[in-house]
């Protein structure tokens, strides 16, 4: 009996010693709690299911995408020239994350893809008789991978995260500084309903993004100033007759820095991407801060895109701009000041007064929206339409702008740059439509002419411009076939609802067989629920064509 007791005590002590030894040697668990944003954060990226999004883009957009493997892992390995064994270890149905920062002279980034099983990935990549990779420990308990047979063209670093992610980055410094945020903070957030989300915080918008845009603007400004100096040398030290580049550069610089101030005040910017059956949709939401952005968004005049539906069916591209009385007055004043500043050396007091009169008449007669459209059928033409409560003033405003071409400063510019030698105007009456005015700009022999026609149809002012009087007259009338008959484009315009201050719509004949809707894209800018807002809807065929041309050798 005593022997049995001793045996039991001995076994118990041995077991306790073994558990204590294992506990002592066991590594502490890898922390998975969220961490603060890295320094100089630019953007955060999350993809809900990368394989699903990639498959949809590959099927719809096709083109260069069709030549790549059907999974994100396979496409990543192919593009980055990594060993294809990595592709099979990535879980393309799980969310993937990315982080972009700009802590120094260049951008840094890291992409994190969920592994199907971390231990299986270690075995498949690092073990066996002929392992595909060698691994070395990195900071943050990362395992940095090096291909056993590296491709000299590969430019990216790959690592395994102890939290079960495959990491891809430009450098090991990016892995160390950005991976914790990508694998610990971003996965802890609620999933987005969108296929892809790119987010920038106030700190990023006011910091790294603002600084990069400001630096790019400074470079452009310096280049423009050098061009200005060259042009002045060619004109005996004077500004060119087309306008004073110094004044133009300053006007553009002031406008850009006003937009930069708005950007720096934003609380948040979020860009989402979703791929439908036949198109790709991008939506941008800008959350205002407490300064200039809040006032700018609150005062933005918005409405729907319905005026575009009554444009000619021959329209290839069109713009819609919405304004209210204050923004019309402010816009006319700013445009007048810039025009006077650009041509000031050659303007007299009467010239300045004429410019003021033209802009004032336009602002005083124009309605809450204006459309500008380009047509190619039957000869190129541009049309402008706006509603007006004062038809006489609206007609006069166009006459005033045409008369500006007779001022010495503008006449010299039109002659030297566009070979315009004279202007004639006439008025013709048509039954039931009122009178139509037309101005013809005669050019040098063999250079043809340019004509502008304008008329009232109901409460709409129509202006048409073309390379012949007949085409300009036709462009100044109501069209017989309407853009709204294109079901695809009309549907896209309808999704903008009452949120737009600006719309661009474009048509394409890509894959168009003469029946059914043509390929189209629509860009809308405005306000949605107090936020600045933008949406781009574009058909797959246009994306495919654009990518094909961009990737052409």
C-alpha positions in Angstrom: 0.0 0.0 0.0 2.8 2.4 0.9 4.5 1.6 -2.5 1.3 2.5 -4.3 1.0 5.9 -2.5 4.7 6.7 -3.4 4.1 5.8 -7.0 1.1 8.0 -7.2 2.9 11.0 -5.6 5.8 10.5 -7.9 3.6 10.5 -11.1 1.8 13.6 -9.9 5.0 15.5 -9.2 6.4 14.6 -12.7 3.2 15.7 -14.4 3.3 19.0 -12.5 6.9 19.5 -13.4 6.2 18.8 -17.1 3.3 21.3 -17.3 5.4 24.0 -15.5 8.2 23.4 -18.0 5.9 23.7 -21.0 4.3 26.9 -19.6 7.7 28.4 -19.0 8.8 27.7 -22.7 5.5 28.6 -24.3 5.7 32.0 -26.2 3.2 34.6 -25.2 0.3 35.0 -27.6 0.7 37.5 -30.4 -1.3 40.6 -29.6 -4.3 41.2 -31.9 -5.7 44.3 -30.3 -6.0 47.5 -32.5 -3.0 49.8 -32.8 -2.9 53.6 -33.5 -2.5 54.8 -37.1 1.0 54.8 -38.5 2.8 58.1 -39.0 1.9 60.0 -42.2 -1.0 57.7 -43.0 -2.5 58.4 -46.5 -5.2 55.8 -47.0 -6.7 52.6 -45.6 -8.0 49.9 -48.0 -10.4 47.0 -47.4 -11.7 44.5 -49.9 -14.7 42.5 -48.7 -14.1 39.4 -50.9 -11.1 40.0 -53.3 -11.7 36.8 -55.3 -15.3 37.8 -56.0 -14.4 41.3 -57.0 -11.5 40.2 -59.2 -13.7 37.6 -60.9 -16.3 40.2 -61.7 -13.8 42.6 -63.1 -12.0 39.9 -65.0 -15.3 38.7 -66.6 -16.7 42.1 -67.4 -13.8 44.3 -68.1 -11.7 41.5 -69.5 -9.0 42.9 -71.8 -5.6 42.7 -70.0 -7.3 41.2 -66.9 -8.4 38.1 -68.9 -4.8 37.0 -69.3 -4.2 36.7 -65.6 -5.1 33.8 -63.2 -8.7 33.7 -61.9 -7.9 34.2 -58.3 -6.5 37.3 -56.5 -3.6 35.2 -55.2 -2.7 33.9 -58.7 -3.0 37.4 -60.2 -0.9 38.9 -57.3 1.8 36.3 -57.8 1.9 36.7 -61.5 2.0 40.5 -61.5 4.5 40.8 -58.6 6.6 37.9 -60.1 6.3 35.8 -57.0 6.3 32.0 -56.6 2.8 30.7 -57.6 2.8 28.4 -54.6 1.8 31.5 -52.6 -1.5 31.8 -54.6 -2.9 28.6 -53.2 -2.4 29.7 -49.6 -4.5 32.9 -49.9 -8.1 32.8 -48.8 -9.7 34.9 -51.5 -13.1 34.8 -49.8 -11.8 36.5 -46.7 -11.4 40.3 -46.4 -8.1 41.7 -47.5 -6.6 45.0 -46.3 -4.1 47.6 -47.4 -2.4 50.6 -45.8 -0.6 53.5 -47.6 1.6 56.0 -45.9 4.1 58.7 -46.9 6.5 59.0 -44.0 9.5 60.2 -46.1 10.5 61.0 -49.6 8.4 58.2 -51.2 5.1 56.4 -50.5 5.1 53.2 -48.4 2.5 50.5 -48.4 1.5 47.1 -47.3 -1.2 44.6 -48.5 -2.5 41.9 -46.2 -4.2 38.8 -47.6 -5.8 36.2 -45.2 -4.2 32.8 -45.3 -6.3 29.7 -45.5 -4.3 28.1 -42.7 -1.0 29.6 -41.2 0.6 26.3 -40.3 -0.3 24.8 -43.7 1.3 27.8 -45.4 4.5 27.5 -43.3 4.8 23.8 -44.2 4.0 24.4 -47.9 6.4 27.3 -48.3 9.2 26.6 -45.9 9.4 22.8 -45.4 10.0 19.7 -47.5 12.9 18.4 -49.5 13.0 21.4 -51.8 11.3 24.3 -50.0 10.0 27.2 -52.2 11.2 29.8 -49.7 13.6 30.4 -46.8 12.3 32.3 -43.9 14.0 34.6 -41.4 12.5 36.3 -38.4 11.5 39.9 -38.7 10.3 42.5 -36.2 6.8 41.9 -34.9 7.3 38.2 -35.1 7.0 38.3 -38.9 8.6 35.6 -41.0 10.2 37.3 -44.0 10.3 35.1 -47.0 13.0 34.8 -49.7 12.4 32.7 -52.8 14.7 29.7 -53.2 14.9 30.6 -56.9 14.2 34.4 -56.9 13.1 36.2 -60.0 15.5 39.1 -60.6 12.5 41.2 -61.7 10.6 40.8 -58.5 10.5 44.1 -56.6 8.4 43.3 -53.5 9.0 41.8 -50.1 6.7 39.0 -48.8 6.2 37.9 -45.2 4.0 35.7 -43.0 2.2 37.4 -40.2 1.6 35.3 -37.0 -2.0 36.5 -37.2 -2.5 34.5 -40.3 -1.9 37.0 -43.1 0.4 37.0 -46.2 2.0 40.4 -46.3 3.3 42.1 -49.5 5.2 45.4 -49.2 7.8 47.5 -50.9 10.3 47.3 -48.1 10.9 45.7 -44.7 10.5 49.0 -43.1 6.9 49.2 -44.5 6.2 45.7 -43.2 7.3 46.7 -39.7 5.5 50.0 -39.5 2.3 49.3 -41.5 1.5 45.6 -41.0 0.3 45.9 -37.4 -2.3 48.5 -38.5 -3.4 46.4 -41.5 -3.7 43.1 -39.5 -4.9 44.3 -36.1 -6.8 47.6 -36.5 -8.6 47.3 -39.9 -9.9 43.7 -39.4 -11.5 44.8 -36.0 -13.9 47.2 -37.8 -17.4 46.3 -39.0 -17.3 44.9 -42.6 -18.5 47.2 -45.4 -21.3 46.3 -47.8 -19.1 47.5 -50.7 -16.7 45.4 -52.6 -13.8 47.8 -52.1 -13.4 50.8 -49.8 -10.6 53.3 -49.6 -10.6 55.7 -46.7 -8.6 58.8 -45.8 -8.9 60.4 -42.3 -8.7 64.1 -41.5 -5.1 63.6 -40.4 -4.2 62.1 -43.8 -6.2 64.7 -45.8 -4.7 67.7 -43.9 -1.3 66.1 -43.7 0.4 63.8 -46.2 -2.2 64.2 -49.0 -2.4 68.0 -48.7 1.4 68.2 -48.7 1.8 66.0 -51.7 -0.8 68.0 -53.7 0.7 71.3 -52.6 4.2 70.2 -53.7 2.8 69.0 -57.1 1.2 72.4 -57.5 4.4 74.2 -56.7 6.2 72.2 -59.3 3.6 73.1 -61.9 3.7 76.7 -60.9 7.5 76.7 -61.3 7.2 75.1 -64.8 4.5 77.6 -65.8 6.6 80.5 -64.6 9.6 79.3 -66.7 7.2 79.1 -69.7 6.0 82.6 -69.0 9.6 83.9 -69.0 10.3 82.2 -72.3 7.1 83.7 -73.9 8.0 87.1 -72.7 11.4 86.9 -74.2 9.8 86.1 -77.5 7.6 89.2 -77.2 10.2 91.7 -76.3 9.7 91.4 -72.5 5.9 91.9 -72.8 3.1 89.5 -72.1 1.9 87.5 -75.2 -1.2 88.8 -76.9 -3.2 85.7 -75.9 -3.2 86.8 -72.3 -0.9 87.5 -69.4 0.5 84.1 -68.2 1.4 85.6 -64.8 -2.3 86.6 -64.2 -3.5 83.2 -65.4 -1.1 81.3 -63.3 -2.1 83.4 -60.2 -5.8 82.8 -60.9 -5.3 79.1 -61.2 -3.1 79.0 -58.1 -5.6 80.9 -56.0 -8.4 78.5 -57.2 -6.3 75.4 -56.4 -5.3 76.6 -53.0 -8.9 77.4 -52.1 -9.7 73.7 -52.9 -6.7 72.6 -50.9 -8.0 74.5 -47.9 -11.3 72.7 -48.3 -9.5 69.4 -48.5 -7.5 70.0 -45.3 -10.8 70.8 -43.4 -12.5 67.6 -44.3 -13.1 65.1 -41.5 -13.1 62.0 -43.7 -13.1 60.9 -47.3 -14.4 57.5 -48.4 -14.2 56.0 -51.9 -16.2 52.8 -52.6 -16.1 50.5 -55.7 -18.7 48.0 -56.7 -18.9 45.9 -59.9 -22.3 45.3 -61.4 -23.3 42.9 -64.3 -22.2 45.3 -67.0 -20.6 48.3 -65.3 -18.3 49.6 -62.6 -19.6 52.0 -60.0 -17.4 54.4 -57.9 -18.8 56.6 -55.2 -17.0 59.2 -53.1 -18.3 60.7 -49.8 -16.6 63.7 -48.2 -17.5 64.3 -44.6 -17.1 68.1 -43.9 -15.2 69.5 -40.9 -16.2 72.5 -38.9 -14.6 75.1 -41.2 -14.8 76.0 -44.9 -15.9 72.6 -46.1 -19.1 72.7 -44.0 -20.2 76.0 -45.5 -19.1 75.0 -49.0 -21.2 71.8 -49.0 -24.2 73.4 -47.3 -24.4 76.1 -49.9 -24.0 73.8 -52.9 -27.0 74.2 -55.2 -28.1 70.6 -56.2 -30.9 69.0 -58.2 -31.4 66.2 -60.7 -29.9 65.5 -64.1 -33.2 65.6 -66.0 -32.2 68.6 -68.3 -29.7 66.2 -69.9 -32.4 63.9 -71.1 -33.8 66.4 -73.6 -30.4 66.9 -75.3 -30.0 65.6 -78.8 -29.6 61.9 -79.2 -26.5 62.7 -81.3 -24.7 64.0 -78.2 -21.3 62.4 -77.6 -20.4 64.3 -74.4 -22.3 66.8 -72.2 -22.0 68.8 -69.0 -24.7 70.0 -66.7 -24.0 72.8 -64.2 -26.4 74.0 -61.5 -26.2 77.4 -59.8 -28.3 79.6 -57.6 -28.4 83.4 -57.6 -25.5 83.9 -55.2 -23.2 81.4 -57.0 -24.1 82.8 -60.4 -23.1 86.3 -59.3 -19.9 85.1 -57.6 -19.0 83.0 -60.6 -19.6 85.8 -63.1 -17.6 88.2 -60.9 -14.6 85.8 -60.6 -14.7 85.0 -64.4 -14.8 88.7 -65.2 -11.9 89.5 -62.9 -9.8 86.7 -64.4 -10.5 87.7 -68.0 -9.6 91.3 -67.2 -6.4 90.3 -65.4 -5.4 88.0 -68.3 -5.9 90.7 -71.0 -5.4 93.8 -68.8 -2.3 95.2 -70.6 -4.3 95.5 -73.8 -7.6 96.6 -72.3 -9.0 100.2 -72.1 -11.7 101.4 -69.8 -14.4 100.9 -72.4 -13.1 97.3 -73.0 -13.3 96.5 -69.3 -16.8 97.9 -69.1 -17.9 95.8 -72.1 -16.5 92.6 -70.4 -18.4 93.6 -67.2 -21.6 94.1 -69.2 -21.4 90.7 -70.9 -20.8 88.7 -67.7 -23.4 90.7 -65.8 -26.1 90.1 -68.5 -25.3 86.4 -68.5 -25.5 86.1 -64.8 -28.7 88.1 -64.6 -30.5 86.1 -67.3 -29.3 82.6 -66.8 -31.5 80.1 -65.1 -30.7 77.5 -62.3 -28.9 75.2 -64.8 -27.0 75.2 -68.0 -26.0 72.3 -70.3 -23.1 72.2 -72.7 -23.1 69.4 -75.3 -20.8 68.2 -78.1 -22.3 66.6 -81.2 -20.5 64.9 -84.1 -23.3 63.6 -86.3 -23.7 65.9 -89.4 -20.6 67.8 -88.5 -19.1 68.8 -85.1 -21.2 71.2 -83.1 -21.4 72.5 -79.5 -24.8 73.5 -78.0 -25.5 75.5 -74.8 -29.0 75.6 -73.2 -30.3 77.4 -70.1 -33.8 78.4 -68.9 -34.4 82.1 -68.5 -37.1 84.4 -67.1 -35.8 87.3 -69.2 -35.5 86.2 -72.8 -34.5 89.6 -74.1 -31.6 89.9 -71.6 -30.5 86.3 -72.3 -30.4 87.0 -76.1 -28.5 90.3 -75.4 -26.0 88.5 -73.2 -24.9 86.3 -76.1 -24.7 89.3 -78.4 -22.5 91.1 -75.8 -20.1 88.1 -75.7 -19.9 88.0 -79.6 -19.2 91.8 -79.6 -16.2 91.3 -77.3 -14.5 89.7 -80.3 -14.4 93.1 -81.9 -12.4 94.6 -79.1 -8.7 95.3 -80.2 -7.2 92.9 -77.6 -9.5 90.0 -78.6 -9.4 90.8 -82.3 -5.6 90.6 -82.3 -5.7 87.3 -80.5 -8.3 85.8 -82.8 -6.4 86.9 -85.8 -2.9 85.6 -84.7 -4.1 82.3 -83.2 -7.3 81.4 -85.2 -6.9 83.3 -88.4 -10.1 85.2 -87.9 -10.2 88.3 -90.1 -13.8 89.5 -89.7 -17.2 89.1 -87.9 -20.6 89.5 -89.4 -24.0 89.2 -87.6 -27.5 88.7 -88.9 -31.0 88.0 -87.6 -33.5 85.7 -89.2 -37.2 85.1 -88.2 -38.7 81.7 -88.3 -42.5 80.9 -88.0 -43.4 79.8 -84.5 -39.9 80.0 -83.1 -39.1 83.7 -82.9 -36.0 85.2 -84.3 -32.5 83.6 -84.5 -29.3 85.6 -84.4 -26.2 84.3 -86.0 -22.6 85.5 -86.0 -20.1 84.3 -88.6 -16.4 84.5 -87.9 -14.6 84.7 -91.3 -11.2 83.1 -91.4 -8.4 83.4 -93.9 -8.9 81.9 -97.3 -9.0 78.1 -97.2 -9.4 78.1 -93.4 -13.3 77.9 -93.4 -15.5 79.7 -91.0 -16.9 79.4 -87.5 -20.5 80.4 -86.7 -22.5 80.9 -83.6 -26.4 81.0 -83.6 -28.7 81.7 -80.7 -32.5 81.7 -80.3 -35.2 81.3 -77.7 -37.5 78.2 -77.7 -40.1 78.6 -75.0 -38.2 79.6 -71.9 -35.0 78.0 -73.1 -32.1 79.9 -74.6 -30.3 77.8 -77.2 -26.8 78.5 -78.5 -25.2 76.5 -81.2 -21.6 76.8 -82.5 -20.2 74.9 -85.5 -17.9 75.2 -88.5 -20.7 76.3 -90.8 -23.7 78.6 -90.5 -26.2 75.9 -91.4 -24.8 73.5 -88.8 -24.8 76.2 -86.1 -28.5 77.1 -86.9 -29.5 73.4 -86.6 -27.7 73.1 -83.3 -29.6 76.1 -81.9 -33.0 74.4 -82.4 -34.8 71.8 -80.4 -33.6 68.2 -81.4 -36.0 65.8 -82.9 -34.5 62.7 -81.2 -33.6 62.9 -77.5 -30.7 61.6 -75.4 -33.2 60.2 -72.9 -34.2 57.5 -75.4 -30.9 55.8 -74.6 -32.1 53.5 -71.8 -28.6 52.7 -70.4 -27.6 56.4 -70.1 -31.0 57.5 -68.8 -30.8 54.8 -66.1 -27.4 56.1 -65.0 -28.6 59.7 -64.9 -31.6 58.6 -62.9 -29.4 57.1 -60.1 -28.0 60.5 -59.4 -31.3 61.6 -57.9 -31.5 65.2 -56.6 -27.8 65.3 -55.5 -25.9 66.9 -58.3 -24.4 70.3 -58.9 -22.3 69.0 -61.8 -22.8 66.2 -64.3 -20.6 64.8 -67.1 -22.1 62.2 -69.4 -20.3 60.5 -72.3 -21.3 58.1 -75.0 -19.2 55.6 -76.9 -19.8 53.4 -79.9 -17.6 50.6 -78.5 -19.4 47.2 -79.1 -22.5 49.1 -80.3 -24.2 47.2 -83.1 -26.7 49.9 -84.1 -29.5 48.9 -81.7 -29.9 48.9 -78.0 -28.1 51.2 -75.6 -24.6 52.5 -76.4 -21.8 52.3 -73.9 -21.8 55.2 -71.6 -20.4 56.8 -68.5 -21.8 59.3 -66.0 -20.0 61.4 -63.4 -22.0 63.4 -60.9 -20.7 65.8 -58.2 -22.8 67.4 -55.5 -24.1 66.9 -52.0 -25.7 63.9 -50.3 -27.0 64.1 -46.7 -24.7 67.1 -45.8 -21.6 65.4 -47.3 -19.8 66.3 -50.4 -20.5 63.5 -52.9 -19.4 62.1 -56.2 -20.4 59.1 -58.3 -19.0 57.6 -61.4 -20.8 54.8 -63.3 -19.0 53.5 -66.4 -19.8 50.5 -68.6 -17.3 47.6 -68.8 -16.6 48.2 -72.5 -15.3 51.7 -71.8 -13.1 50.5 -68.9 -11.8 47.7 -71.1 -10.9 50.1 -74.0 -9.3 52.7 -71.6 -7.2 50.0 -70.0 -6.2 48.6 -73.3 -5.0 52.0 -74.5 -3.2 52.7 -71.3 -1.3 49.4 -71.3 -0.4 49.7 -75.0 3.4 49.5 -75.5 
